[in-house]
Amino acid sequence: MNLTGADIVGLVGVSFVVGTYFLSQIGRMEVNRPLYPALNGVGAIFILFSLYHTFNMASFVIEMFWLAISAVGLVRALWVRRDPADK
């Protein structure tokens, strides 16, 4: 098996997505903080990059959803941080 640059980028993306999920499950990362959805979004982008080079429809669809959900989470996390009611 020969790994290409696109494969390596995709694997880094997988490590971001799985790593953040794992850290959230063991209580080491707060899902309401901006870092969680940001890393998930970057992970999805990296996986989509690898899919551009070796396409798989099912993986593409789930990563598009993952990216969209991460974007919503990031906006919410940033919005909540700026909420004056928190002060």
N, C-alpha and C positions, 0 to 999 in steps of 0.2 A: 504494500500500500504506500503510495507516494502522496504526501501532503503538499498541497499547493499553498501559496500565500493566502488565497481566499479561504481555504480550509482553516488555516491558523486563525485568521480574523474571526471566522465563524465560531471556532472553539473558544476564543477569548470572550465572544459574546455570550456563549453558553455558560461560561464560568461566571460572568457578571449576573446573569439571570438566576442561575441555580445558587450561586454564592449568596446573593442578597436574600433569596428566599430562605436558604438555610439559616443565615444569620438572624433573620426575623423570627424564625421558628424556635431558636434557642435563646431568644431574648437579647441578642447582641446588636440588633438594628431596629430602630423604630420606623414602622411603616408610614407614619404620619409626617416624618421629616422629609425634606426635599431630596436628600441623597438616595433614598430607596427608589422612588419612581425614576429619578434621573439615571441611576445605574441600570435599571431595568430597561429604560428607553434606549440607552446606548447599546446595551446588550442586544436588543431587538434589531437595532440598525446594523450592528456588526453581523448578526445572523442573516439579515436580509441581503447584505453585501455578499455573503458567501452563496446565498441562494441565487443571486444574479448570475453567478458563474456556473452553478450546478443547480438548476431549477427543480423544485418539488412543490406542486400546487398546495398540498395540505400544509406543509411547513410555511409556505409563503402566507397563506390565509391566517394561520394562528399568529405568526409574527406581526402581521399588520394589525390584528386585534391587540396584541401585546403592546405594540408601539402606541396605538390610540389610547388604550387604557392607562399606560404609563404617562402619556401627555396630560390626560385628565387628572391623574394623581399628582403630577408635578405642579400643575396650575393650582389645584386645591391646596397643596402643601404650602406653596408660596403665598397664596391668598390668605390662608389662615394665619400665617406668620405675620402678615401685615395688618391683620384685624385689630383695630384699636381697642376692642373689647377685651383682648388678651392682656392689656397692660394694667 
